[in-house]
Amino acid sequence: MLRGVALRVTRPRVAVLSAVHNHPHADTDSIIGVVRNDLGEVSHQAVYDVLRALTTAGLLRRIQPLGSVARYEARVRDNHHHIVCRSCGVIADVDCAVGTAPCLTASVDHGFVIDEAEVIYWGLCPDCSTPQPVPEYML
């Protein structure tokens, strides 16, 4: 994959790419932790540089839902969307609603050539929307 986008294959690039593939929607600190477990010591700046290079090359996608830090995913070029839990912040992928990327047809395009749409659904995940029993000592 790296050579296919004219990037040299380096241990940090492979480790970051692997971390994002195995941990979709991970934030930078989480990715740094996974990479350090794999490679040992690696600087924050090195991981930031790799994330930027892989995102620019189109191998990763950077998302940042409102109120969240930047997160990265390896699912690219398919115009999928996300659903975010308002309570715990968990993020899940959501395929485009119907047909061939209907969300790419804007009501007014203002002359733009649209190639991507970002839709974020908000709500409560199953864990956060299920009422939790009140402990007996609180009754």
FIZAKE-774793 format. One line per field, with one value per atom (N, C-alpha, C): residue number from 1; residue in three letters; atom name; y negated, z negated, x negated. Coordinates in nm, 3 decimals. Layout:
! FIZAKE-774793
nr = NUM_...
rest = ALA_...
atom = CA_...
py = Y_...
pz = Z_...
px = X_...
END
This chain:
! FIZAKE-774793
nr = 1_1_1_2_2_2_3_3_3_4_4_4_5_5_5_6_6_6_7_7_7_8_8_8_9_9_9_10_10_10_11_11_11_12_12_12_13_13_13_14_14_14_15_15_15_16_16_16_17_17_17_18_18_18_19_19_19_20_20_20_21_21_21_22_22_22_23_23_23_24_24_24_25_25_25_26_26_26_27_27_27_28_28_28_29_29_29_30_30_30_31_31_31_32_32_32_33_33_33_34_34_34_35_35_35_36_36_36_37_37_37_38_38_38_39_39_39_40_40_40_41_41_41_42_42_42_43_43_43_44_44_44_45_45_45_46_46_46_47_47_47_48_48_48_49_49_49_50_50_50_51_51_51_52_52_52_53_53_53_54_54_54_55_55_55_56_56_56_57_57_57_58_58_58_59_59_59_60_60_60_61_61_61_62_62_62_63_63_63_64_64_64_65_65_65_66_66_66_67_67_67_68_68_68_69_69_69_70_70_70_71_71_71_72_72_72_73_73_73_74_74_74_75_75_75_76_76_76_77_77_77_78_78_78_79_79_79_80_80_80_81_81_81_82_82_82_83_83_83_84_84_84_85_85_85_86_86_86_87_87_87_88_88_88_89_89_89_90_90_90_91_91_91_92_92_92_93_93_93_94_94_94_95_95_95_96_96_96_97_97_97_98_98_98_99_99_99_100_100_100_101_101_101_102_102_102_103_103_103_104_104_104_105_105_105_106_106_106_107_107_107_108_108_108_109_109_109_110_110_110_111_111_111_112_112_112_113_113_113_114_114_114_115_115_115_116_116_116_117_117_117_118_118_118_119_119_119_120_120_120_121_121_121_122_122_122_123_123_123_124_124_124_125_125_125_126_126_126_127_127_127_128_128_128_129_129_129_130_130_130_131_131_131_132_132_132_133_133_133_134_134_134_135_135_135_136_136_136_137_137_137_138_138_138_139_139_139
rest = MET_MET_MET_LEU_LEU_LEU_ARG_ARG_ARG_GLY_GLY_GLY_VAL_VAL_VAL_ALA_ALA_ALA_LEU_LEU_LEU_ARG_ARG_ARG_VAL_VAL_VAL_THR_THR_THR_ARG_ARG_ARG_PRO_PRO_PRO_ARG_ARG_ARG_VAL_VAL_VAL_ALA_ALA_ALA_VAL_VAL_VAL_LEU_LEU_LEU_SER_SER_SER_ALA_ALA_ALA_VAL_VAL_VAL_HIS_HIS_HIS_ASN_ASN_ASN_HIS_HIS_HIS_PRO_PRO_PRO_HIS_HIS_HIS_ALA_ALA_ALA_ASP_ASP_ASP_THR_THR_THR_ASP_ASP_ASP_SER_SER_SER_ILE_ILE_ILE_ILE_ILE_ILE_GLY_GLY_GLY_VAL_VAL_VAL_VAL_VAL_VAL_ARG_ARG_ARG_ASN_ASN_ASN_ASP_ASP_ASP_LEU_LEU_LEU_GLY_GLY_GLY_GLU_GLU_GLU_VAL_VAL_VAL_SER_SER_SER_HIS_HIS_HIS_GLN_GLN_GLN_ALA_ALA_ALA_VAL_VAL_VAL_TYR_TYR_TYR_ASP_ASP_ASP_VAL_VAL_VAL_LEU_LEU_LEU_ARG_ARG_ARG_ALA_ALA_ALA_LEU_LEU_LEU_THR_THR_THR_THR_THR_THR_ALA_ALA_ALA_GLY_GLY_GLY_LEU_LEU_LEU_LEU_LEU_LEU_ARG_ARG_ARG_ARG_ARG_ARG_ILE_ILE_ILE_GLN_GLN_GLN_PRO_PRO_PRO_LEU_LEU_LEU_GLY_GLY_GLY_SER_SER_SER_VAL_VAL_VAL_ALA_ALA_ALA_ARG_ARG_ARG_TYR_TYR_TYR_GLU_GLU_GLU_ALA_ALA_ALA_ARG_ARG_ARG_VAL_VAL_VAL_ARG_ARG_ARG_ASP_ASP_ASP_ASN_ASN_ASN_HIS_HIS_HIS_HIS_HIS_HIS_HIS_HIS_HIS_ILE_ILE_ILE_VAL_VAL_VAL_CYS_CYS_CYS_ARG_ARG_ARG_SER_SER_SER_CYS_CYS_CYS_GLY_GLY_GLY_VAL_VAL_VAL_ILE_ILE_ILE_ALA_ALA_ALA_ASP_ASP_ASP_VAL_VAL_VAL_ASP_ASP_ASP_CYS_CYS_CYS_ALA_ALA_ALA_VAL_VAL_VAL_GLY_GLY_GLY_THR_THR_THR_ALA_ALA_ALA_PRO_PRO_PRO_CYS_CYS_CYS_LEU_LEU_LEU_THR_THR_THR_ALA_ALA_ALA_SER_SER_SER_VAL_VAL_VAL_ASP_ASP_ASP_HIS_HIS_HIS_GLY_GLY_GLY_PHE_PHE_PHE_VAL_VAL_VAL_ILE_ILE_ILE_ASP_ASP_ASP_GLU_GLU_GLU_ALA_ALA_ALA_GLU_GLU_GLU_VAL_VAL_VAL_ILE_ILE_ILE_TYR_TYR_TYR_TRP_TRP_TRP_GLY_GLY_GLY_LEU_LEU_LEU_CYS_CYS_CYS_PRO_PRO_PRO_ASP_ASP_ASP_CYS_CYS_CYS_SER_SER_SER_THR_THR_THR_PRO_PRO_PRO_GLN_GLN_GLN_PRO_PRO_PRO_VAL_VAL_VAL_PRO_PRO_PRO_GLU_GLU_GLU_TYR_TYR_TYR_MET_MET_MET_LEU_LEU_LEU
atom = N_CA_C_N_CA_C_N_CA_C_N_CA_C_N_CA_C_N_CA_C_N_CA_C_N_CA_C_N_CA_C_N_CA_C_N_CA_C_N_CA_C_N_CA_C_N_CA_C_N_CA_C_N_CA_C_N_CA_C_N_CA_C_N_CA_C_N_CA_C_N_CA_C_N_CA_C_N_CA_C_N_CA_C_N_CA_C_N_CA_C_N_CA_C_N_CA_C_N_CA_C_N_CA_C_N_CA_C_N_CA_C_N_CA_C_N_CA_C_N_CA_C_N_CA_C_N_CA_C_N_CA_C_N_CA_C_N_CA_C_N_CA_C_N_CA_C_N_CA_C_N_CA_C_N_CA_C_N_CA_C_N_CA_C_N_CA_C_N_CA_C_N_CA_C_N_CA_C_N_CA_C_N_CA_C_N_CA_C_N_CA_C_N_CA_C_N_CA_C_N_CA_C_N_CA_C_N_CA_C_N_CA_C_N_CA_C_N_CA_C_N_CA_C_N_CA_C_N_CA_C_N_CA_C_N_CA_C_N_CA_C_N_CA_C_N_CA_C_N_CA_C_N_CA_C_N_CA_C_N_CA_C_N_CA_C_N_CA_C_N_CA_C_N_CA_C_N_CA_C_N_CA_C_N_CA_C_N_CA_C_N_CA_C_N_CA_C_N_CA_C_N_CA_C_N_CA_C_N_CA_C_N_CA_C_N_CA_C_N_CA_C_N_CA_C_N_CA_C_N_CA_C_N_CA_C_N_CA_C_N_CA_C_N_CA_C_N_CA_C_N_CA_C_N_CA_C_N_CA_C_N_CA_C_N_CA_C_N_CA_C_N_CA_C_N_CA_C_N_CA_C_N_CA_C_N_CA_C_N_CA_C_N_CA_C_N_CA_C_N_CA_C_N_CA_C_N_CA_C_N_CA_C_N_CA_C_N_CA_C_N_CA_C_N_CA_C_N_CA_C_N_CA_C_N_CA_C_N_CA_C_N_CA_C_N_CA_C_N_CA_C_N_CA_C_N_CA_C_N_CA_C_N_CA_C_N_CA_C_N_CA_C_N_CA_C_N_CA_C_N_CA_C_N_CA_C
py = 0.119_0.000_-0.126_-0.127_-0.245_-0.273_-0.170_-0.189_-0.232_-0.186_-0.221_-0.369_-0.441_-0.587_-0.661_-0.596_-0.655_-0.695_-0.616_-0.639_-0.524_-0.559_-0.456_-0.373_-0.245_-0.156_-0.170_-0.227_-0.241_-0.174_-0.138_-0.073_-0.162_-0.292_-0.375_-0.384_-0.394_-0.400_-0.270_-0.159_-0.030_-0.015_-0.057_-0.044_-0.133_-0.256_-0.346_-0.294_-0.253_-0.199_-0.077_0.010_0.129_0.090_-0.006_-0.050_-0.105_-0.184_-0.242_-0.135_-0.042_0.068_0.151_0.173_0.257_0.182_0.049_-0.034_-0.150_-0.121_-0.229_-0.339_-0.461_-0.579_-0.610_-0.562_-0.589_-0.732_-0.790_-0.923_-0.908_-1.021_-1.018_-0.955_-0.990_-0.932_-0.780_-0.730_-0.585_-0.520_-0.585_-0.533_-0.532_-0.639_-0.645_-0.528_-0.500_-0.388_-0.255_-0.231_-0.105_-0.094_-0.204_-0.204_-0.181_-0.243_-0.223_-0.079_-0.016_0.126_0.212_0.170_0.246_0.218_0.089_0.050_0.013_-0.011_-0.068_-0.219_-0.288_-0.435_-0.496_-0.581_-0.659_-0.792_-0.900_-1.032_-1.064_-1.152_-1.201_-1.261_-1.342_-1.411_-1.313_-1.203_-1.103_-1.046_-1.016_-0.960_-1.065_-1.190_-1.297_-1.312_-1.306_-1.319_-1.204_-1.083_-0.966_-0.976_-1.014_-1.029_-1.131_-1.242_-1.345_-1.290_-1.220_-1.165_-1.062_-0.973_-0.869_-0.927_-1.032_-1.099_-1.173_-1.245_-1.317_-1.221_-1.103_-1.003_-0.929_-0.950_-0.886_-0.746_-0.706_-0.574_-0.577_-0.694_-0.712_-0.830_-0.832_-0.943_-1.001_-1.131_-1.202_-1.253_-1.222_-1.273_-1.345_-1.443_-1.515_-1.562_-1.471_-1.512_-1.627_-1.711_-1.826_-1.784_-1.853_-1.824_-1.709_-1.655_-1.541_-1.578_-1.506_-1.520_-1.452_-1.479_-1.414_-1.264_-1.191_-1.045_-0.999_-0.878_-0.828_-0.692_-0.668_-0.539_-0.502_-0.372_-0.322_-0.299_-0.316_-0.300_-0.430_-0.426_-0.547_-0.523_-0.631_-0.632_-0.560_-0.548_-0.483_-0.570_-0.693_-0.791_-0.738_-0.671_-0.630_-0.744_-0.727_-0.831_-0.773_-0.850_-0.806_-0.836_-0.757_-0.783_-0.794_-0.898_-0.928_-0.930_-0.865_-0.867_-0.998_-1.068_-1.196_-1.179_-1.060_-1.038_-0.992_-0.879_-0.823_-0.854_-0.903_-0.940_-0.829_-0.708_-0.598_-0.633_-0.590_-0.620_-0.490_-0.483_-0.365_-0.411_-0.328_-0.357_-0.334_-0.416_-0.401_-0.414_-0.312_-0.320_-0.428_-0.482_-0.585_-0.531_-0.615_-0.575_-0.486_-0.529_-0.455_-0.476_-0.372_-0.387_-0.425_-0.481_-0.518_-0.657_-0.665_-0.789_-0.904_-0.890_-0.995_-1.126_-1.118_-1.241_-1.328_-1.280_-1.362_-1.454_-1.445_-1.533_-1.643_-1.755_-1.868_-1.943_-2.003_-2.079_-2.198_-2.258_-2.366_-2.339_-2.328_-2.296_-2.418_-2.536_-2.660_-2.648_-2.560_-2.542_-2.446_-2.391_-2.297_-2.161_-2.089_-1.950_-1.869_-1.813_-1.745_-1.602_-1.562_-1.425_-1.353_-1.425_-1.362_-1.442_-1.372_-1.436_-1.380_-1.464_-1.418_-1.437_-1.326_-1.326_-1.261_-1.325_-1.266_-1.255_-1.134_-1.110_-1.115_-1.171_-1.181_-1.111_-1.049_-0.983_-0.918_-0.818_-0.742_-0.599_-0.545_-0.407_-0.314_-0.185_-0.092_-0.090_-0.098_-0.097_-0.221_-0.336_-0.461_-0.483_-0.420_-0.441_-0.341_-0.238_-0.139_-0.189_-0.203_-0.249_-0.153_-0.210_-0.131_-0.112_0.008_0.029_-0.053_-0.101_-0.177_-0.078_-0.095_-0.003_-0.010_0.105_0.113_0.013_-0.013_-0.104_-0.247_-0.278_-0.412_-0.425_-0.314_-0.319_-0.360
pz = 0.000_0.000_0.000_-0.081_-0.088_0.045_0.104_0.233_0.342_0.330_0.427_0.430_0.322_0.318_0.308_0.352_0.360_0.224_0.120_-0.011_-0.042_-0.099_-0.141_-0.253_-0.255_-0.361_-0.478_-0.588_-0.709_-0.824_-0.927_-1.043_-1.106_-1.127_-1.184_-1.096_-0.966_-0.876_-0.881_-0.879_-0.885_-1.020_-1.127_-1.261_-1.276_-1.226_-1.234_-1.149_-1.027_-0.939_-1.001_-1.059_-1.125_-1.246_-1.325_-1.443_-1.403_-1.299_-1.257_-1.197_-1.122_-1.068_-1.182_-1.288_-1.398_-1.502_-1.499_-1.596_-1.524_-1.448_-1.373_-1.467_-1.421_-1.494_-1.616_-1.618_-1.730_-1.724_-1.841_-1.846_-1.843_-1.830_-1.816_-1.936_-2.057_-2.176_-2.180_-2.141_-2.137_-2.033_-1.919_-1.812_-1.860_-1.926_-1.979_-2.074_-2.161_-2.256_-2.186_-2.083_-2.009_-1.936_-1.874_-1.799_-1.894_-2.011_-2.109_-2.159_-2.173_-2.212_-2.105_-1.980_-1.867_-1.845_-1.847_-1.809_-1.926_-2.040_-2.149_-2.143_-2.175_-2.181_-2.041_-2.029_-1.907_-1.952_-1.891_-1.937_-1.891_-1.968_-1.928_-1.789_-1.766_-1.638_-1.522_-1.543_-1.436_-1.400_-1.500_-1.472_-1.404_-1.453_-1.388_-1.241_-1.214_-1.077_-0.989_-1.044_-0.968_-0.942_-1.044_-1.023_-0.914_-0.915_-0.811_-0.673_-0.662_-0.533_-0.481_-0.569_-0.526_-0.491_-0.561_-0.529_-0.396_-0.377_-0.252_-0.134_-0.155_-0.048_-0.023_-0.109_-0.090_-0.150_-0.231_-0.294_-0.424_-0.485_-0.606_-0.587_-0.668_-0.671_-0.812_-0.821_-0.949_-0.968_-1.081_-1.113_-1.246_-1.265_-1.392_-1.422_-1.479_-1.516_-1.617_-1.614_-1.703_-1.848_-1.915_-2.055_-2.076_-1.969_-1.979_-1.926_-1.971_-1.913_-1.777_-1.697_-1.567_-1.585_-1.496_-1.496_-1.354_-1.344_-1.214_-1.185_-1.057_-1.014_-0.880_-0.853_-0.729_-0.622_-0.656_-0.557_-0.478_-0.357_-0.274_-0.138_-0.072_0.067_0.085_-0.019_0.002_-0.046_-0.084_-0.122_-0.228_-0.329_-0.441_-0.543_-0.638_-0.738_-0.877_-0.980_-1.117_-1.205_-1.311_-1.416_-1.545_-1.623_-1.743_-1.864_-1.971_-2.094_-2.168_-2.197_-2.268_-2.411_-2.467_-2.606_-2.620_-2.558_-2.577_-2.463_-2.349_-2.238_-2.144_-2.165_-2.075_-1.934_-1.834_-1.694_-1.617_-1.529_-1.443_-1.299_-1.205_-1.064_-1.024_-0.930_-0.873_-0.722_-0.649_-0.503_-0.452_-0.334_-0.273_-0.264_-0.289_-0.311_-0.203_-0.078_0.026_0.159_0.239_0.376_0.383_0.496_0.521_0.467_0.344_0.278_0.305_0.265_0.292_0.223_0.115_0.043_0.120_0.232_0.313_0.408_0.409_0.493_0.404_0.402_0.319_0.387_0.306_0.365_0.444_0.399_0.472_0.456_0.567_0.557_0.570_0.600_0.610_0.704_0.802_0.900_0.856_0.738_0.689_0.757_0.775_0.818_0.689_0.645_0.516_0.530_0.442_0.446_0.311_0.210_0.078_-0.002_-0.084_-0.177_-0.315_-0.415_-0.552_-0.630_-0.669_-0.747_-0.880_-0.989_-1.121_-1.188_-1.224_-1.299_-1.447_-1.529_-1.672_-1.747_-1.858_-1.941_-2.060_-2.114_-2.226_-2.182_-2.214_-2.180_-2.267_-2.233_-2.312_-2.461_-2.494_-2.635_-2.708_-2.643_-2.709_-2.709_-2.617_-2.610_-2.693_-2.743_-2.827_-2.970_-3.031_-3.172_-3.261_-3.344_-3.437_-3.566_-3.623_-3.749_-3.861_-3.949_-4.064_-4.170_-4.220_-4.323_-4.447_-4.512_-4.630_-4.737_-4.758_-4.865_-4.839_-4.713_-4.680_-4.691_-4.714_-4.723_-4.860
px = -0.081_0.000_-0.086_-0.191_-0.275_-0.344_-0.400_-0.468_-0.370_-0.246_-0.143_-0.110_-0.143_-0.121_-0.253_-0.360_-0.494_-0.551_-0.520_-0.580_-0.675_-0.790_-0.884_-0.823_-0.855_-0.809_-0.906_-0.855_-0.936_-0.862_-0.935_-0.873_-0.765_-0.790_-0.685_-0.560_-0.578_-0.461_-0.382_-0.448_-0.380_-0.309_-0.376_-0.316_-0.192_-0.199_-0.084_0.030_0.001_0.104_0.171_0.093_0.146_0.231_0.185_0.260_0.396_0.402_0.530_0.621_0.565_0.646_0.708_0.631_0.678_0.761_0.757_0.830_0.898_1.004_1.072_1.121_1.113_1.159_1.073_0.951_0.860_0.809_0.788_0.727_0.575_0.507_0.362_0.292_0.336_0.272_0.285_0.401_0.422_0.331_0.319_0.232_0.087_0.045_-0.092_-0.116_-0.020_-0.034_-0.050_0.032_0.024_-0.109_-0.152_-0.279_-0.396_-0.392_-0.501_-0.504_-0.389_-0.387_-0.451_-0.438_-0.492_-0.641_-0.678_-0.814_-0.905_-0.848_-0.928_-0.916_-1.020_-1.015_-0.999_-0.901_-0.880_-0.821_-0.863_-0.820_-0.678_-0.614_-0.482_-0.490_-0.594_-0.607_-0.619_-0.691_-0.704_-0.568_-0.485_-0.352_-0.265_-0.271_-0.194_-0.236_-0.366_-0.416_-0.367_-0.371_-0.325_-0.174_-0.097_0.048_0.078_0.005_0.025_-0.011_-0.123_-0.167_-0.067_-0.020_0.074_0.210_0.252_0.378_0.367_0.258_0.236_0.231_0.172_0.160_0.292_0.391_0.521_0.532_0.434_0.440_0.519_0.531_0.609_0.704_0.807_0.902_0.902_0.895_0.901_1.043_1.103_1.236_1.228_1.315_1.317_1.459_1.540_1.676_1.670_1.770_1.778_1.755_1.664_1.635_1.539_1.482_1.393_1.255_1.155_1.022_1.022_0.920_0.909_0.894_0.958_0.951_0.918_0.867_0.823_0.885_0.907_0.960_0.897_0.894_0.837_0.942_1.068_1.175_1.185_1.134_1.127_1.195_1.227_1.279_1.412_1.494_1.623_1.739_1.711_1.813_1.909_1.855_1.938_1.947_2.033_2.056_2.033_2.066_2.042_2.161_2.174_2.271_2.191_2.221_2.144_2.238_2.197_2.276_2.251_2.359_2.349_2.298_2.312_2.274_2.129_2.094_1.960_1.863_1.914_1.826_1.788_1.840_1.807_1.853_1.775_1.805_1.818_1.917_1.936_1.955_1.918_1.938_2.083_2.130_2.264_2.249_2.292_2.285_2.379_2.348_2.433_2.575_2.673_2.812_2.872_2.874_2.943_2.872_2.862_2.812_2.665_2.627_2.489_2.462_2.418_2.379_2.477_2.604_2.702_2.668_2.591_2.558_2.459_2.407_2.318_2.393_2.524_2.605_2.662_2.592_2.635_2.750_2.837_2.948_2.895_2.786_2.717_2.568_2.494_2.352_2.261_2.318_2.241_2.121_2.130_2.023_1.913_1.925_1.824_1.841_1.731_1.734_1.723_1.833_1.840_1.792_1.698_1.648_1.660_1.707_1.723_1.825_1.900_1.993_1.967_1.977_1.957_2.085_2.142_2.265_2.232_2.273_2.253_2.388_2.424_2.546_2.509_2.596_2.572_2.684_2.652_2.752_2.686_2.751_2.697_2.673_2.556_2.525_2.610_2.615_2.697_2.662_2.533_2.494_2.544_2.536_2.575_2.726_2.798_2.942_3.023_2.956_3.022_3.020_3.137_3.140_3.062_2.978_2.898_2.976_2.976_3.048_2.985_3.068_3.021_2.974_2.851_2.802_2.893_2.907_2.998_2.962_2.833_2.794_2.840_2.879_2.925_3.076_3.145_3.291_3.337
END
